[in-house]
């Protein structure tokens, strides 16, 4: 809620999110799931700000309002977002002295592409009038590119997209 400055958590581990449907269980697995070199499944997710009340809504699929984060929760998102981040994140405590073997995405590197690496596609933002706009000025970041990486692209079907992921600890990532 404050860009990782002092607060923040996953799923419902922080109080405040108001769930408005019981059709989605926050933190639960989503199905069906894609299979490596097999059938791929997409989900649509949108987060947008209600211009009347200032709440940030989570929408799943085509119009299913899952719930919202009330405006009072946010200090840095009171009027708008300055930055949007998409991707994967893992926790690496190096408890054994090595990088974690936690996989990101499918567990395969971005260079493997469709059917093998995880991806985000049709990346868009919502403007002040609630119009969807394609992203511009996309910057890529991979903190440990020998463990996990990212590759971007753009086409007429997927718009702006990127593949990402990796196996975690491997011969290049001790």
CNS distance restraints for C-alpha pairs under 8 A (distance, minus, plus):
assign (resid   1 and name CA) (resid   7 and name CA) 6.35 0.50 0.50
assign (resid   1 and name CA) (resid   8 and name CA) 5.65 0.50 0.50
assign (resid   1 and name CA) (resid  73 and name CA) 6.61 0.50 0.50
assign (resid   1 and name CA) (resid  74 and name CA) 5.42 0.50 0.50
assign (resid   1 and name CA) (resid  75 and name CA) 7.43 0.50 0.50
assign (resid   1 and name CA) (resid  76 and name CA) 7.65 0.50 0.50
assign (resid   1 and name CA) (resid  77 and name CA) 7.79 0.50 0.50
assign (resid   2 and name CA) (resid   6 and name CA) 6.74 0.50 0.50
assign (resid   2 and name CA) (resid   7 and name CA) 6.16 0.50 0.50
assign (resid   2 and name CA) (resid   8 and name CA) 7.03 0.50 0.50
assign (resid   2 and name CA) (resid  74 and name CA) 6.37 0.50 0.50
assign (resid   2 and name CA) (resid  75 and name CA) 6.22 0.50 0.50
assign (resid   2 and name CA) (resid  76 and name CA) 5.78 0.50 0.50
assign (resid   2 and name CA) (resid  77 and name CA) 7.70 0.50 0.50
assign (resid   3 and name CA) (resid   7 and name CA) 7.81 0.50 0.50
assign (resid   3 and name CA) (resid   8 and name CA) 7.52 0.50 0.50
assign (resid   3 and name CA) (resid  76 and name CA) 7.50 0.50 0.50
assign (resid   4 and name CA) (resid   8 and name CA) 5.74 0.50 0.50
assign (resid   8 and name CA) (resid  14 and name CA) 7.14 0.50 0.50
assign (resid   9 and name CA) (resid  13 and name CA) 5.90 0.50 0.50
assign (resid   9 and name CA) (resid  14 and name CA) 5.85 0.50 0.50
assign (resid  10 and name CA) (resid  14 and name CA) 7.33 0.50 0.50
assign (resid  11 and name CA) (resid  26 and name CA) 5.91 0.50 0.50
assign (resid  11 and name CA) (resid  27 and name CA) 5.26 0.50 0.50
assign (resid  12 and name CA) (resid  17 and name CA) 7.04 0.50 0.50
assign (resid  12 and name CA) (resid  26 and name CA) 6.97 0.50 0.50
assign (resid  12 and name CA) (resid  27 and name CA) 7.46 0.50 0.50
assign (resid  16 and name CA) (resid  69 and name CA) 6.35 0.50 0.50
assign (resid  16 and name CA) (resid  70 and name CA) 7.02 0.50 0.50
assign (resid  16 and name CA) (resid  73 and name CA) 7.08 0.50 0.50
assign (resid  17 and name CA) (resid  67 and name CA) 6.97 0.50 0.50
assign (resid  17 and name CA) (resid  68 and name CA) 5.75 0.50 0.50
assign (resid  17 and name CA) (resid  69 and name CA) 4.73 0.50 0.50
assign (resid  17 and name CA) (resid  70 and name CA) 7.05 0.50 0.50
assign (resid  18 and name CA) (resid  67 and name CA) 5.33 0.50 0.50
assign (resid  18 and name CA) (resid  68 and name CA) 5.30 0.50 0.50
assign (resid  18 and name CA) (resid  69 and name CA) 6.28 0.50 0.50
assign (resid  18 and name CA) (resid  70 and name CA) 7.51 0.50 0.50
assign (resid  19 and name CA) (resid  66 and name CA) 5.86 0.50 0.50
assign (resid  19 and name CA) (resid  67 and name CA) 4.10 0.50 0.50
assign (resid  19 and name CA) (resid  68 and name CA) 6.57 0.50 0.50
assign (resid  20 and name CA) (resid  65 and name CA) 6.90 0.50 0.50
assign (resid  20 and name CA) (resid  66 and name CA) 5.58 0.50 0.50
assign (resid  20 and name CA) (resid  67 and name CA) 4.70 0.50 0.50
assign (resid  20 and name CA) (resid  68 and name CA) 7.77 0.50 0.50
assign (resid  21 and name CA) (resid  65 and name CA) 7.10 0.50 0.50
assign (resid  21 and name CA) (resid  66 and name CA) 5.49 0.50 0.50
assign (resid  21 and name CA) (resid  67 and name CA) 6.97 0.50 0.50
assign (resid  23 and name CA) (resid  66 and name CA) 7.93 0.50 0.50
assign (resid  24 and name CA) (resid  66 and name CA) 6.76 0.50 0.50
assign (resid  32 and name CA) (resid  41 and name CA) 7.01 0.50 0.50
assign (resid  33 and name CA) (resid  40 and name CA) 7.32 0.50 0.50
assign (resid  33 and name CA) (resid  41 and name CA) 6.19 0.50 0.50
assign (resid  34 and name CA) (resid  38 and name CA) 7.05 0.50 0.50
assign (resid  34 and name CA) (resid  39 and name CA) 5.73 0.50 0.50
assign (resid  34 and name CA) (resid  40 and name CA) 4.37 0.50 0.50
assign (resid  34 and name CA) (resid  41 and name CA) 5.29 0.50 0.50
assign (resid  34 and name CA) (resid 115 and name CA) 7.99 0.50 0.50
assign (resid  35 and name CA) (resid  39 and name CA) 5.83 0.50 0.50
assign (resid  35 and name CA) (resid  40 and name CA) 6.46 0.50 0.50
assign (resid  35 and name CA) (resid 115 and name CA) 7.42 0.50 0.50
assign (resid  35 and name CA) (resid 116 and name CA) 7.99 0.50 0.50
assign (resid  36 and name CA) (resid 106 and name CA) 7.58 0.50 0.50
assign (resid  36 and name CA) (resid 115 and name CA) 5.80 0.50 0.50
assign (resid  36 and name CA) (resid 116 and name CA) 5.12 0.50 0.50
assign (resid  37 and name CA) (resid 115 and name CA) 4.64 0.50 0.50
assign (resid  37 and name CA) (resid 116 and name CA) 5.53 0.50 0.50
assign (resid  38 and name CA) (resid 115 and name CA) 6.15 0.50 0.50
assign (resid  39 and name CA) (resid 115 and name CA) 7.27 0.50 0.50
assign (resid  40 and name CA) (resid 115 and name CA) 6.41 0.50 0.50
assign (resid  43 and name CA) (resid  60 and name CA) 7.54 0.50 0.50
assign (resid  43 and name CA) (resid  61 and name CA) 6.22 0.50 0.50
assign (resid  44 and name CA) (resid  60 and name CA) 5.86 0.50 0.50
assign (resid  44 and name CA) (resid  61 and name CA) 4.71 0.50 0.50
assign (resid  44 and name CA) (resid  62 and name CA) 7.17 0.50 0.50
assign (resid  45 and name CA) (resid  58 and name CA) 7.26 0.50 0.50
assign (resid  45 and name CA) (resid  59 and name CA) 5.73 0.50 0.50
assign (resid  45 and name CA) (resid  60 and name CA) 4.81 0.50 0.50
assign (resid  45 and name CA) (resid  61 and name CA) 6.21 0.50 0.50
assign (resid  46 and name CA) (resid  57 and name CA) 7.93 0.50 0.50
assign (resid  46 and name CA) (resid  58 and name CA) 5.94 0.50 0.50
assign (resid  46 and name CA) (resid  59 and name CA) 5.05 0.50 0.50
assign (resid  46 and name CA) (resid  60 and name CA) 6.61 0.50 0.50
assign (resid  47 and name CA) (resid  56 and name CA) 6.56 0.50 0.50
assign (resid  47 and name CA) (resid  57 and name CA) 5.43 0.50 0.50
assign (resid  47 and name CA) (resid  58 and name CA) 4.75 0.50 0.50
assign (resid  47 and name CA) (resid  59 and name CA) 6.27 0.50 0.50
assign (resid  48 and name CA) (resid  56 and name CA) 5.49 0.50 0.50
assign (resid  48 and name CA) (resid  57 and name CA) 5.35 0.50 0.50
assign (resid  48 and name CA) (resid  58 and name CA) 6.96 0.50 0.50
assign (resid  48 and name CA) (resid 126 and name CA) 6.58 0.50 0.50
assign (resid  48 and name CA) (resid 130 and name CA) 7.95 0.50 0.50
assign (resid  49 and name CA) (resid  54 and name CA) 5.94 0.50 0.50
assign (resid  49 and name CA) (resid  55 and name CA) 5.68 0.50 0.50
assign (resid  49 and name CA) (resid  56 and name CA) 4.39 0.50 0.50
assign (resid  49 and name CA) (resid  57 and name CA) 6.16 0.50 0.50
assign (resid  49 and name CA) (resid  80 and name CA) 7.91 0.50 0.50
assign (resid  50 and name CA) (resid  54 and name CA) 5.06 0.50 0.50
assign (resid  50 and name CA) (resid  55 and name CA) 5.33 0.50 0.50
assign (resid  50 and name CA) (resid  56 and name CA) 6.22 0.50 0.50
assign (resid  50 and name CA) (resid  57 and name CA) 7.05 0.50 0.50
assign (resid  51 and name CA) (resid  55 and name CA) 7.88 0.50 0.50
assign (resid  51 and name CA) (resid 128 and name CA) 7.83 0.50 0.50
assign (resid  53 and name CA) (resid  71 and name CA) 7.32 0.50 0.50
assign (resid  54 and name CA) (resid  70 and name CA) 7.31 0.50 0.50
assign (resid  54 and name CA) (resid  71 and name CA) 5.12 0.50 0.50
assign (resid  54 and name CA) (resid  78 and name CA) 7.22 0.50 0.50
assign (resid  54 and name CA) (resid  79 and name CA) 7.59 0.50 0.50
assign (resid  55 and name CA) (resid  68 and name CA) 6.22 0.50 0.50
assign (resid  55 and name CA) (resid  69 and name CA) 5.72 0.50 0.50
assign (resid  55 and name CA) (resid  70 and name CA) 4.63 0.50 0.50
assign (resid  55 and name CA) (resid  71 and name CA) 4.56 0.50 0.50
assign (resid  56 and name CA) (resid  68 and name CA) 5.36 0.50 0.50
assign (resid  56 and name CA) (resid  69 and name CA) 5.15 0.50 0.50
assign (resid  56 and name CA) (resid  70 and name CA) 6.58 0.50 0.50
assign (resid  56 and name CA) (resid  71 and name CA) 6.91 0.50 0.50
assign (resid  57 and name CA) (resid  65 and name CA) 7.22 0.50 0.50
assign (resid  57 and name CA) (resid  66 and name CA) 7.67 0.50 0.50
assign (resid  57 and name CA) (resid  67 and name CA) 5.87 0.50 0.50
assign (resid  57 and name CA) (resid  68 and name CA) 4.18 0.50 0.50
assign (resid  57 and name CA) (resid  69 and name CA) 6.46 0.50 0.50
assign (resid  58 and name CA) (resid  65 and name CA) 6.12 0.50 0.50
assign (resid  58 and name CA) (resid  66 and name CA) 5.59 0.50 0.50
assign (resid  58 and name CA) (resid  67 and name CA) 5.59 0.50 0.50
assign (resid  58 and name CA) (resid  68 and name CA) 5.84 0.50 0.50
assign (resid  59 and name CA) (resid  63 and name CA) 6.25 0.50 0.50
assign (resid  59 and name CA) (resid  64 and name CA) 5.51 0.50 0.50
assign (resid  59 and name CA) (resid  65 and name CA) 4.52 0.50 0.50
assign (resid  59 and name CA) (resid  66 and name CA) 5.63 0.50 0.50
assign (resid  59 and name CA) (resid  67 and name CA) 7.46 0.50 0.50
assign (resid  60 and name CA) (resid  64 and name CA) 5.20 0.50 0.50
assign (resid  60 and name CA) (resid  65 and name CA) 6.42 0.50 0.50
assign (resid  60 and name CA) (resid  66 and name CA) 6.57 0.50 0.50
assign (resid  69 and name CA) (resid  73 and name CA) 6.96 0.50 0.50
assign (resid  70 and name CA) (resid  74 and name CA) 7.95 0.50 0.50
assign (resid  71 and name CA) (resid  78 and name CA) 6.55 0.50 0.50
assign (resid  72 and name CA) (resid  78 and name CA) 7.94 0.50 0.50
assign (resid  74 and name CA) (resid  78 and name CA) 5.84 0.50 0.50
assign (resid  76 and name CA) (resid  80 and name CA) 7.94 0.50 0.50
assign (resid  76 and name CA) (resid  81 and name CA) 7.58 0.50 0.50
assign (resid  77 and name CA) (resid  81 and name CA) 5.46 0.50 0.50
assign (resid  86 and name CA) (resid 120 and name CA) 7.78 0.50 0.50
assign (resid  87 and name CA) (resid 120 and name CA) 7.64 0.50 0.50
assign (resid  87 and name CA) (resid 164 and name CA) 7.27 0.50 0.50
assign (resid  88 and name CA) (resid 104 and name CA) 6.31 0.50 0.50
assign (resid  88 and name CA) (resid 105 and name CA) 6.87 0.50 0.50
assign (resid  88 and name CA) (resid 164 and name CA) 7.69 0.50 0.50
assign (resid  88 and name CA) (resid 165 and name CA) 7.26 0.50 0.50
assign (resid  89 and name CA) (resid 104 and name CA) 7.19 0.50 0.50
assign (resid  90 and name CA) (resid 102 and name CA) 7.08 0.50 0.50
assign (resid  90 and name CA) (resid 104 and name CA) 7.03 0.50 0.50
assign (resid  91 and name CA) (resid 100 and name CA) 7.97 0.50 0.50
assign (resid  92 and name CA) (resid  99 and name CA) 6.46 0.50 0.50
assign (resid  92 and name CA) (resid 100 and name CA) 5.57 0.50 0.50
assign (resid  93 and name CA) (resid  99 and name CA) 7.82 0.50 0.50
assign (resid  93 and name CA) (resid 100 and name CA) 7.46 0.50 0.50
assign (resid  94 and name CA) (resid  98 and name CA) 5.17 0.50 0.50
assign (resid  94 and name CA) (resid  99 and name CA) 5.31 0.50 0.50
assign (resid  94 and name CA) (resid 100 and name CA) 6.28 0.50 0.50
assign (resid  98 and name CA) (resid 169 and name CA) 7.51 0.50 0.50
assign (resid  98 and name CA) (resid 174 and name CA) 5.75 0.50 0.50
assign (resid  99 and name CA) (resid 168 and name CA) 7.00 0.50 0.50
assign (resid  99 and name CA) (resid 169 and name CA) 5.41 0.50 0.50
assign (resid  99 and name CA) (resid 173 and name CA) 6.95 0.50 0.50
assign (resid  99 and name CA) (resid 174 and name CA) 5.83 0.50 0.50
assign (resid 100 and name CA) (resid 168 and name CA) 5.98 0.50 0.50
assign (resid 100 and name CA) (resid 169 and name CA) 5.64 0.50 0.50
assign (resid 101 and name CA) (resid 167 and name CA) 6.60 0.50 0.50
assign (resid 101 and name CA) (resid 168 and name CA) 4.57 0.50 0.50
assign (resid 101 and name CA) (resid 169 and name CA) 4.55 0.50 0.50
assign (resid 101 and name CA) (resid 170 and name CA) 7.69 0.50 0.50
assign (resid 102 and name CA) (resid 167 and name CA) 6.79 0.50 0.50
assign (resid 102 and name CA) (resid 168 and name CA) 5.40 0.50 0.50
assign (resid 102 and name CA) (resid 169 and name CA) 7.52 0.50 0.50
assign (resid 103 and name CA) (resid 107 and name CA) 4.64 0.50 0.50
assign (resid 103 and name CA) (resid 165 and name CA) 7.35 0.50 0.50
assign (resid 103 and name CA) (resid 166 and name CA) 5.92 0.50 0.50
assign (resid 103 and name CA) (resid 167 and name CA) 4.53 0.50 0.50
assign (resid 103 and name CA) (resid 168 and name CA) 5.26 0.50 0.50
assign (resid 104 and name CA) (resid 108 and name CA) 7.78 0.50 0.50
assign (resid 104 and name CA) (resid 148 and name CA) 7.02 0.50 0.50
assign (resid 104 and name CA) (resid 164 and name CA) 7.88 0.50 0.50
assign (resid 104 and name CA) (resid 165 and name CA) 4.67 0.50 0.50
assign (resid 104 and name CA) (resid 166 and name CA) 5.37 0.50 0.50
assign (resid 104 and name CA) (resid 167 and name CA) 6.51 0.50 0.50
assign (resid 104 and name CA) (resid 168 and name CA) 7.21 0.50 0.50
assign (resid 105 and name CA) (resid 117 and name CA) 6.94 0.50 0.50
assign (resid 105 and name CA) (resid 118 and name CA) 4.99 0.50 0.50
assign (resid 105 and name CA) (resid 119 and name CA) 7.95 0.50 0.50
assign (resid 105 and name CA) (resid 164 and name CA) 6.77 0.50 0.50
assign (resid 105 and name CA) (resid 165 and name CA) 4.81 0.50 0.50
assign (resid 105 and name CA) (resid 166 and name CA) 6.91 0.50 0.50
assign (resid 106 and name CA) (resid 116 and name CA) 6.94 0.50 0.50
assign (resid 106 and name CA) (resid 117 and name CA) 5.69 0.50 0.50
assign (resid 106 and name CA) (resid 118 and name CA) 5.49 0.50 0.50
assign (resid 106 and name CA) (resid 165 and name CA) 6.53 0.50 0.50
assign (resid 106 and name CA) (resid 166 and name CA) 7.20 0.50 0.50
assign (resid 107 and name CA) (resid 117 and name CA) 7.38 0.50 0.50
assign (resid 107 and name CA) (resid 165 and name CA) 5.87 0.50 0.50
assign (resid 107 and name CA) (resid 166 and name CA) 4.49 0.50 0.50
assign (resid 107 and name CA) (resid 167 and name CA) 4.40 0.50 0.50
assign (resid 107 and name CA) (resid 168 and name CA) 7.62 0.50 0.50
assign (resid 108 and name CA) (resid 112 and name CA) 7.04 0.50 0.50
assign (resid 108 and name CA) (resid 116 and name CA) 6.52 0.50 0.50
assign (resid 108 and name CA) (resid 117 and name CA) 5.29 0.50 0.50
assign (resid 108 and name CA) (resid 118 and name CA) 7.74 0.50 0.50
assign (resid 108 and name CA) (resid 165 and name CA) 5.71 0.50 0.50
assign (resid 108 and name CA) (resid 166 and name CA) 4.39 0.50 0.50
assign (resid 108 and name CA) (resid 167 and name CA) 5.84 0.50 0.50
assign (resid 109 and name CA) (resid 117 and name CA) 6.00 0.50 0.50
assign (resid 109 and name CA) (resid 148 and name CA) 6.37 0.50 0.50
assign (resid 109 and name CA) (resid 149 and name CA) 6.02 0.50 0.50
assign (resid 109 and name CA) (resid 150 and name CA) 7.53 0.50 0.50
assign (resid 109 and name CA) (resid 164 and name CA) 6.34 0.50 0.50
assign (resid 109 and name CA) (resid 165 and name CA) 5.14 0.50 0.50
assign (resid 109 and name CA) (resid 166 and name CA) 4.44 0.50 0.50
assign (resid 109 and name CA) (resid 167 and name CA) 7.36 0.50 0.50
assign (resid 110 and name CA) (resid 117 and name CA) 5.33 0.50 0.50
assign (resid 110 and name CA) (resid 118 and name CA) 7.32 0.50 0.50
assign (resid 110 and name CA) (resid 149 and name CA) 5.96 0.50 0.50
assign (resid 110 and name CA) (resid 150 and name CA) 5.31 0.50 0.50
assign (resid 110 and name CA) (resid 151 and name CA) 5.82 0.50 0.50
assign (resid 110 and name CA) (resid 163 and name CA) 4.76 0.50 0.50
assign (resid 110 and name CA) (resid 164 and name CA) 4.55 0.50 0.50
assign (resid 110 and name CA) (resid 165 and name CA) 5.93 0.50 0.50
assign (resid 110 and name CA) (resid 166 and name CA) 7.34 0.50 0.50
assign (resid 111 and name CA) (resid 117 and name CA) 7.57 0.50 0.50
assign (resid 111 and name CA) (resid 150 and name CA) 7.87 0.50 0.50
assign (resid 111 and name CA) (resid 151 and name CA) 6.90 0.50 0.50
assign (resid 111 and name CA) (resid 163 and name CA) 7.54 0.50 0.50
assign (resid 112 and name CA) (resid 116 and name CA) 5.82 0.50 0.50
assign (resid 112 and name CA) (resid 117 and name CA) 5.84 0.50 0.50
assign (resid 113 and name CA) (resid 117 and name CA) 5.28 0.50 0.50
assign (resid 113 and name CA) (resid 118 and name CA) 7.96 0.50 0.50
assign (resid 113 and name CA) (resid 163 and name CA) 6.44 0.50 0.50
assign (resid 114 and name CA) (resid 118 and name CA) 7.73 0.50 0.50
assign (resid 114 and name CA) (resid 119 and name CA) 7.91 0.50 0.50
assign (resid 114 and name CA) (resid 163 and name CA) 7.93 0.50 0.50
assign (resid 117 and name CA) (resid 163 and name CA) 6.02 0.50 0.50
assign (resid 117 and name CA) (resid 164 and name CA) 6.28 0.50 0.50
assign (resid 117 and name CA) (resid 165 and name CA) 6.50 0.50 0.50
assign (resid 118 and name CA) (resid 163 and name CA) 5.59 0.50 0.50
assign (resid 118 and name CA) (resid 164 and name CA) 5.58 0.50 0.50
assign (resid 118 and name CA) (resid 165 and name CA) 6.31 0.50 0.50
assign (resid 119 and name CA) (resid 161 and name CA) 7.11 0.50 0.50
assign (resid 119 and name CA) (resid 162 and name CA) 5.53 0.50 0.50
assign (resid 119 and name CA) (resid 163 and name CA) 4.25 0.50 0.50
assign (resid 119 and name CA) (resid 164 and name CA) 5.99 0.50 0.50
assign (resid 120 and name CA) (resid 161 and name CA) 5.52 0.50 0.50
assign (resid 120 and name CA) (resid 162 and name CA) 5.59 0.50 0.50
assign (resid 120 and name CA) (resid 163 and name CA) 6.69 0.50 0.50
assign (resid 121 and name CA) (resid 158 and name CA) 5.50 0.50 0.50
assign (resid 121 and name CA) (resid 159 and name CA) 6.65 0.50 0.50
assign (resid 121 and name CA) (resid 160 and name CA) 6.01 0.50 0.50
assign (resid 121 and name CA) (resid 161 and name CA) 4.10 0.50 0.50
assign (resid 121 and name CA) (resid 162 and name CA) 6.56 0.50 0.50
assign (resid 122 and name CA) (resid 134 and name CA) 7.49 0.50 0.50
assign (resid 122 and name CA) (resid 158 and name CA) 5.17 0.50 0.50
assign (resid 122 and name CA) (resid 159 and name CA) 4.80 0.50 0.50
assign (resid 122 and name CA) (resid 160 and name CA) 5.42 0.50 0.50
assign (resid 122 and name CA) (resid 161 and name CA) 6.10 0.50 0.50
assign (resid 123 and name CA) (resid 134 and name CA) 6.29 0.50 0.50
assign (resid 123 and name CA) (resid 135 and name CA) 6.01 0.50 0.50
assign (resid 123 and name CA) (resid 159 and name CA) 6.97 0.50 0.50
assign (resid 123 and name CA) (resid 160 and name CA) 5.51 0.50 0.50
assign (resid 123 and name CA) (resid 161 and name CA) 6.42 0.50 0.50
assign (resid 124 and name CA) (resid 132 and name CA) 6.01 0.50 0.50
assign (resid 124 and name CA) (resid 133 and name CA) 5.24 0.50 0.50
assign (resid 124 and name CA) (resid 134 and name CA) 4.39 0.50 0.50
assign (resid 124 and name CA) (resid 135 and name CA) 5.06 0.50 0.50
assign (resid 125 and name CA) (resid 132 and name CA) 5.59 0.50 0.50
assign (resid 125 and name CA) (resid 133 and name CA) 5.28 0.50 0.50
assign (resid 125 and name CA) (resid 134 and name CA) 6.46 0.50 0.50
assign (resid 125 and name CA) (resid 135 and name CA) 6.33 0.50 0.50
assign (resid 126 and name CA) (resid 130 and name CA) 5.29 0.50 0.50
assign (resid 126 and name CA) (resid 131 and name CA) 5.40 0.50 0.50
assign (resid 126 and name CA) (resid 132 and name CA) 4.72 0.50 0.50
assign (resid 126 and name CA) (resid 133 and name CA) 6.24 0.50 0.50
assign (resid 127 and name CA) (resid 131 and name CA) 5.40 0.50 0.50
assign (resid 127 and name CA) (resid 132 and name CA) 6.58 0.50 0.50
assign (resid 127 and name CA) (resid 133 and name CA) 7.08 0.50 0.50
assign (resid 134 and name CA) (resid 159 and name CA) 7.32 0.50 0.50
assign (resid 134 and name CA) (resid 160 and name CA) 7.22 0.50 0.50
assign (resid 135 and name CA) (resid 160 and name CA) 6.90 0.50 0.50
assign (resid 140 and name CA) (resid 150 and name CA) 7.04 0.50 0.50
assign (resid 140 and name CA) (resid 151 and name CA) 7.79 0.50 0.50
assign (resid 140 and name CA) (resid 152 and name CA) 7.80 0.50 0.50
assign (resid 141 and name CA) (resid 150 and name CA) 7.45 0.50 0.50
assign (resid 142 and name CA) (resid 148 and name CA) 6.74 0.50 0.50
assign (resid 142 and name CA) (resid 149 and name CA) 5.53 0.50 0.50
assign (resid 142 and name CA) (resid 150 and name CA) 6.58 0.50 0.50
assign (resid 144 and name CA) (resid 148 and name CA) 6.04 0.50 0.50
assign (resid 144 and name CA) (resid 149 and name CA) 7.39 0.50 0.50
assign (resid 145 and name CA) (resid 149 and name CA) 4.77 0.50 0.50
assign (resid 145 and name CA) (resid 150 and name CA) 8.00 0.50 0.50
assign (resid 146 and name CA) (resid 172 and name CA) 5.62 0.50 0.50
assign (resid 146 and name CA) (resid 173 and name CA) 5.33 0.50 0.50
assign (resid 147 and name CA) (resid 166 and name CA) 5.81 0.50 0.50
assign (resid 147 and name CA) (resid 167 and name CA) 6.28 0.50 0.50
assign (resid 147 and name CA) (resid 168 and name CA) 4.58 0.50 0.50
assign (resid 147 and name CA) (resid 169 and name CA) 6.13 0.50 0.50
assign (resid 147 and name CA) (resid 170 and name CA) 7.05 0.50 0.50
assign (resid 147 and name CA) (resid 172 and name CA) 7.26 0.50 0.50
assign (resid 147 and name CA) (resid 173 and name CA) 5.28 0.50 0.50
assign (resid 148 and name CA) (resid 164 and name CA) 7.17 0.50 0.50
assign (resid 148 and name CA) (resid 165 and name CA) 4.98 0.50 0.50
assign (resid 148 and name CA) (resid 166 and name CA) 4.15 0.50 0.50
assign (resid 148 and name CA) (resid 167 and name CA) 6.77 0.50 0.50
assign (resid 148 and name CA) (resid 168 and name CA) 6.40 0.50 0.50
assign (resid 149 and name CA) (resid 164 and name CA) 5.57 0.50 0.50
assign (resid 149 and name CA) (resid 165 and name CA) 5.64 0.50 0.50
assign (resid 149 and name CA) (resid 166 and name CA) 6.43 0.50 0.50
assign (resid 150 and name CA) (resid 162 and name CA) 6.70 0.50 0.50
assign (resid 150 and name CA) (resid 163 and name CA) 5.61 0.50 0.50
assign (resid 150 and name CA) (resid 164 and name CA) 4.22 0.50 0.50
assign (resid 150 and name CA) (resid 165 and name CA) 6.72 0.50 0.50
assign (resid 151 and name CA) (resid 162 and name CA) 5.41 0.50 0.50
assign (resid 151 and name CA) (resid 163 and name CA) 5.34 0.50 0.50
assign (resid 151 and name CA) (resid 164 and name CA) 6.52 0.50 0.50
assign (resid 152 and name CA) (resid 160 and name CA) 7.54 0.50 0.50
assign (resid 152 and name CA) (resid 161 and name CA) 5.74 0.50 0.50
assign (resid 152 and name CA) (resid 162 and name CA) 4.05 0.50 0.50
assign (resid 152 and name CA) (resid 163 and name CA) 6.40 0.50 0.50
assign (resid 153 and name CA) (resid 160 and name CA) 6.06 0.50 0.50
assign (resid 153 and name CA) (resid 161 and name CA) 5.40 0.50 0.50
assign (resid 153 and name CA) (resid 162 and name CA) 5.98 0.50 0.50
assign (resid 154 and name CA) (resid 158 and name CA) 6.73 0.50 0.50
assign (resid 154 and name CA) (resid 159 and name CA) 5.16 0.50 0.50
assign (resid 154 and name CA) (resid 160 and name CA) 4.48 0.50 0.50
assign (resid 154 and name CA) (resid 161 and name CA) 5.93 0.50 0.50
assign (resid 155 and name CA) (resid 159 and name CA) 5.07 0.50 0.50
assign (resid 155 and name CA) (resid 160 and name CA) 6.89 0.50 0.50
assign (resid 168 and name CA) (resid 173 and name CA) 7.00 0.50 0.50
assign (resid 169 and name CA) (resid 173 and name CA) 5.06 0.50 0.50
assign (resid 169 and name CA) (resid 174 and name CA) 5.67 0.50 0.50
assign (resid 170 and name CA) (resid 174 and name CA) 6.12 0.50 0.50
